[in-house]
Amino acid sequence: MKHILFTLYECDVELLDDRMYIENMMFEAATASNATFLNTVSHKFEPQGVTAVTLLAESHISIHTWPEEGMAVCDIFTCGDAEPSLGYNYMVQALKSQRQVHHEYERPFT
C-alpha cells in the first residue's frame, strides 16, 4: 500500500474555491494514478474553501482547500497496482502549485 501526504502552496486561488473544478480534478487524479474511480463527495464552505473525498476501489484521495492562504492539504492512499505519485503530480499541475511539501509512505499489511 502506498500513501502520499502532501500540502500544495501558492496555488491558483480561484481553482481552490471551485467545487466542480476540484471534483473533476479528483477524478482526473484517480485516472492518472491508474486507480478505479468509485465516487466523490464534496462540500463548499462559505465564505470559501472546499473539502472533497474521492473513493477508489484501491482506497481514496482527499483534499481540503484554504483559498485565503493559497493552500491545499491532500492525501492519496492506494493499494494494488495504482501509482499515487502520478496523481500527486497531476494535482500539483492542476492547482498550479508553486511550492509543495510531500511525504511518501509504504504501508505494509503486517
C-alpha positions as CSV (number, residue, x, y, z in Angstrom):
1,M,0.0,0.0,0.0
2,K,1.3,3.4,-0.9
3,H,0.3,6.7,0.8
4,I,1.3,10.2,-0.1
5,L,0.5,13.1,2.3
6,F,1.1,16.5,0.7
7,T,0.5,20.2,1.1
8,L,0.3,22.4,-2.0
9,Y,1.2,26.1,-1.5
10,E,0.9,29.1,-3.7
11,C,-2.0,27.6,-5.7
12,D,-4.5,29.3,-8.0
13,V,-6.9,30.8,-5.5
14,E,-9.9,30.7,-7.8
15,L,-9.4,27.0,-8.5
16,L,-9.1,26.2,-4.8
17,D,-12.6,27.6,-4.3
18,D,-14.3,26.0,-7.3
19,R,-16.1,22.9,-6.1
20,M,-16.8,21.5,-9.6
21,Y,-13.2,22.0,-10.7
22,I,-12.0,20.2,-7.5
23,E,-14.4,17.3,-8.2
24,N,-13.2,17.0,-11.8
25,M,-9.6,17.3,-10.7
26,M,-10.0,14.4,-8.3
27,F,-11.5,12.2,-11.0
28,E,-8.5,13.0,-13.3
29,A,-6.1,12.4,-10.4
30,A,-7.6,9.0,-9.9
31,T,-7.3,8.3,-13.6
32,A,-3.7,9.5,-13.7
33,S,-2.9,7.2,-10.7
34,N,-4.3,4.2,-12.7
35,A,-6.8,3.8,-9.9
36,T,-10.5,2.8,-10.2
37,F,-12.8,5.8,-9.5
38,L,-15.9,5.0,-7.5
39,N,-17.4,8.3,-6.3
40,T,-16.6,11.8,-5.0
41,V,-18.3,13.6,-2.1
42,S,-17.5,17.3,-1.6
43,H,-18.6,20.3,0.4
44,K,-18.2,24.0,-0.5
45,F,-17.7,26.2,2.6
46,E,-18.8,29.8,3.0
47,P,-17.2,32.2,2.5
48,Q,-14.6,29.9,0.9
49,G,-12.9,26.5,0.8
50,V,-13.7,23.1,-0.5
51,T,-13.3,19.6,1.1
52,A,-13.6,16.5,-1.1
53,V,-13.0,12.8,-0.8
54,T,-12.8,10.5,-3.8
55,L,-13.4,6.8,-3.1
56,L,-11.3,4.4,-5.1
57,A,-11.5,0.7,-5.4
58,E,-7.9,0.9,-4.2
59,S,-8.7,3.3,-1.3
60,H,-9.1,7.2,-1.5
61,I,-7.9,10.7,-2.4
62,S,-8.7,13.7,-0.2
63,I,-8.3,17.4,-0.4
64,H,-9.1,20.3,2.0
65,T,-8.5,23.8,0.5
66,W,-7.9,27.2,2.1
67,P,-8.1,29.7,-0.8
68,E,-7.4,32.6,1.5
69,E,-4.0,31.0,2.1
70,G,-3.5,29.7,-1.5
71,M,-3.1,26.2,0.1
72,A,-4.5,22.7,-0.1
73,V,-3.8,19.7,2.2
74,C,-4.2,16.4,0.5
75,D,-3.5,12.7,0.5
76,I,-3.6,9.8,-1.9
77,F,-3.8,6.3,-0.4
78,T,-3.7,3.2,-2.7
79,C,-3.1,-0.5,-2.8
80,G,-2.5,-2.8,-5.7
81,D,-1.0,-1.5,-9.0
82,A,-2.2,2.1,-8.6
83,E,0.6,4.7,-8.6
84,P,-0.3,7.6,-6.3
85,S,2.7,9.6,-7.3
86,L,1.2,10.1,-10.8
87,G,-2.0,11.5,-9.1
88,Y,0.1,13.8,-6.9
89,N,2.0,15.2,-10.0
90,Y,-1.4,15.8,-11.7
91,M,-2.8,17.7,-8.7
92,V,0.3,19.9,-8.4
93,Q,-0.1,20.9,-12.1
94,A,-3.9,21.2,-11.9
95,L,-3.9,23.6,-9.0
96,K,-0.9,25.5,-10.4
97,S,1.0,24.9,-7.1
98,Q,4.3,26.8,-6.9
99,R,5.6,25.0,-3.8
100,Q,4.9,21.6,-2.3
101,V,5.7,19.5,0.7
102,H,5.1,15.8,0.4
103,H,5.9,12.6,2.2
104,E,5.6,9.1,0.8
105,Y,5.0,6.0,2.8
106,E,4.8,2.3,2.2
107,R,2.1,0.8,4.5
108,P,2.7,-2.9,4.9
109,F,-0.1,-5.3,5.7
110,T,1.8,-6.8,8.6
